[in-house]
Structure formats: C-alpha cells, structure tokens
Amino acid sequence: MIALLASEIARIVGGELHGDDVLITEPPVFSSQDVKVGSIFLALVGDKADGHDFIERAFESGAALAFVTRKVDQRCIVVPDVTVALGALAAHVREALHGLNVIAITGSQGKTTVKDLLAQLLITVGPTVAPLGNFNNELGAPITLLQSTHETKFCILEMGARHLGDIANLCKIARPDIGVVLKVGNAHVGEFGSPEAVAQTKSEMISSLQSDAIAILGLYDEFTPKMSSLHVGQVITFGETSKANIRATDVEIREGRAHFDLVTPSGRSAVGLRVVGIHQVANALAVAAIGSALGLSLDLIAGSLSTSDMLSKWRMEIHELSDLLLINDSYNASPEAVESALRTLVLFAQERGGEAWAFLGKMQELGESSTQEHARIGTLACEIGIDHLVCIGAPEFARDISTSSTTTVHLCLDRSEALDIARDLARGDVVLIKGSRSEGLELLAQGIEKQWILSLEDQEVNDGDERRK
C-alpha cells in the first residue's frame, strides 16, 4: 500500500481519528491472524463475531490503526460503515496510482484459474498484485487493490456478485483498464433467479468501463457476446470459433491436458497447457486476450501459458499416488464445471486403462433448477462412460439413471460412507472429487489418499509374509 498518514486516511474515508498520527504502510486485513506490523485492522461486525473484540490482539500483533464503528482504546478511525470506508480508501489509492493497469475479471466459471495463469504471465513483465484465495467481493477486491504501490504495474482483481449492482460498485472503486467477462453459466442462479439475471449482473463489468478501457468477452454462451453493445471502446473476443479475435485451433488432449495452436492478430503459436482439463482452453484464451490487449508478444504469452501451473488449492489438483490418480477439484461446483471435470476424468481413465470414479457432492445455489441440474449431470456421467458414480448427500444425481446403465451408482449419506466405498478402488483407477465448497470434500480427498497409502503398505506386509512362508 502507498504510505499515508492516519490523519489523511481519516479525511479520505470521512471518519474521526482517535489517537496520535502515524504513517500507515501496510494494507488492511480483517483477521487478526493476518496482521503485519503497520497494518490497518478492519473491525467488521458479522453474524457470528464482532471484529471489535479482536482489536487488542491485532495491535499486539503489530496493527497500527483500526477502522471501527465505535471508539476503542487503541488508535482508530471511527466510521459509520467499515466496508464503505475500505472502498473509499481503495478508490483514493487507485486514483493516486497513475501507472497502474487494473484488470478485472468476472464470470460464472474460471475466474480463479484465469487469475492464476495471468499472474504468472504478468509477473514476467512487471510487479504484479493478484488476489490471495477467493478475494472477489466488497472486501477482497479493495484489499487486493490496496496491496498496490507506486512500483506495481499490474493489479488483477476477481469480481463476484451476490446482488445486482455489486460488480458496478467494485468497478467504481477499481476503474478497470481491462474488464473481462468469461462466461455466464448456472452458478448462482438460485440467488439471481435466472440465467438472464446472472447475465445482467455480470454485464455491469462492461457497462461500467470508461471509454478508453478495453472489454474482453468470451464466446461460450449466448449472453456474454451481446455485452459488446454496452461499451463504446475497444472489444476483444476469445473462443474456439473463427469469429473470435483470439482463438484456439487443432485442440488435442494429452494426459488430460490441452494442446492447441493459439491464433491472434499477431500470428500463430503452439501452446501445451500444464493445467488439467479441456475447459482450460477457454481460460487460457482469456489470458491470451488480456496479454494481447496489454501489447505483450505472442511468444511470451504462449510460452507462459505452456509453463504455468494452478496456484490456488483444490482446483483440479493432480495427486499421483502409487498406481492411483486422484483429482481433487473440491473447491466449488457448478453444472458447467462438473461437466468439464467429468470429461477430464474420462480422458485420464482411458489413457491409464483403469476405471473412472466420480465422487460428487451437492452443487449449491442452483435454486429451482437444482434437482434437474443434478439429474442431468448424473445422466451425463453415464453417457460419457464414468464407471462409478458416488453420490454424496445428493441422490438427485441418480434420479434419471436407467437400471440398465453400465455405470455403477453408489448413494452415500456423507463423506464417511463415501470413504468406505473408496476401499474398492483398484490399481490403475482414476478418482475425481468434486462438490460445492460447503460440502467439505477436500477432507474426503485427504481421507482417500491416506487410506490408499495404508492399503498399499498393508498389502506389502502381507506379500512379505507370503514370501517368507
């Protein structure tokens, strides 16, 4: 964060400073565990905890200032709303950083992957700030922006939404130089009511852009391409059709990873992704479109895409165990993301010759379409050749599966029952674990991995006993 006096910050956020004036050099945090020396501590009041109760601990850890809604003993700025004050500070810093390029990304699927791949590209060009974890809301985006300094060249922001107007508010703070909409899908339909409402919310990214900013749009759904009409400035599209400005051709899958030719107005270059899944082509093209908008060379873009890995956890993580491949994709789940993961699972199983096991938890936030979408995914699993479909607390996956299906369906109440079923895994099999974040399936992934390793150790002991006989 750029250095500011506490008195300056109070003026910027419209608050009242209590305590002596000091220079603040570290960005805000809302957890006392994340405090660094010089940090601003945000005393947020939530349903389960009141940040004011942790101020003393934050200052013991080195905090220099707190944003509060009621006066405390420590140095603080009293404001009506801590979140609003945070946004005001972020908007001020954004205004002060004239050389900063802000890239804002939204979409129903792929935001974090695009962020990870893009960060690895841009860091080769100049100092880059990117979100840690799932920092895509009214707290995470401003906090990420406030990590920027006068030396920062690029700031990448993820922008999610729970309500109409959320993305517009974040864009008002961040003033993106490049606004990206990846795809409008069924994630959060339960909150917004329809795909059309989701599209309207995502379109705020484009309608909020200044005329000299660049809009980047994916061609993967019916809604996103139409957003071009909302921007008077430059628009760049990406996809796998000839209509796209940035496109992929000759796509092949090898060991679950996409290889393709990246075609841009600058030419054509081969890309071999390290991240897993056919759906990663779209994410790679989004990164290529952003890189092209920034004037980066085609060779640099293609080279970076071919050497970059996922930085965020539990997203198509590949665990190569002894004679077993486990894909941990347990961070979230929308119908589109689950479909992509299942198709990747089948490809891996075909290459390795083992059986494909899909351990699926419930997909949340689908609203009235929830049962139908779960059933559709279950039917798809059978159609594409999943050998074992393990439904964890979500029998809806099995609703429309025929009794004559070659897919074996296992219905489980919870993770414990799923772990028992995993005892039937055999050498050469491939396992996918996927569900919404609230399902906690990363614990199942850890359990299966531990259980597999112990079973192999037991088998080695038994084999040794047999040989000694």
Buried (B, 14 or more C-beta within 10 A) or exposed (E): BBEBEBEBBBBBBEBEBBBEEBEBBBBBBBEBEBBEEBBBBBBBBEEEEEBBEBBBEBBEBEBBBBBBBEEBEBBBBBBEEBBBBBBBBBBBBBEEBEEBBBBBBBBBBBBBBBBBBBBBBBBEBEBBBBBEEBBBBBBBBBBBBBBBBEEBBBBBBBBBBEEEEBBBBBBEBBBBBBBBBBBBBBBBBBBBEEBEBBBBBBBBBBBBBEEEBBBBBBBBBEBBBBBEEBBEEBBBBBBBEEEBBBBBEEEEBEEBBBBBBBBBEBEEBEBBBBBBBBBBBBBBBBBBBBBBBBEBEBEBBBBBBBEBEBBBEBBBBBBEBEBBBBBBBBBBBBBBBBBBBBBBBBBBBBBBEBBBBBBBBBBBBBBEBBBBBBBBBBBBBBEBBBBBBBBBBBBBBBBBBEEEBEBBBBBBEEBEBBBEBBEEBEEEBBBBBBBBBEBEBBEBBBBBBEBBEEBBEEEEEEEEEEEEE
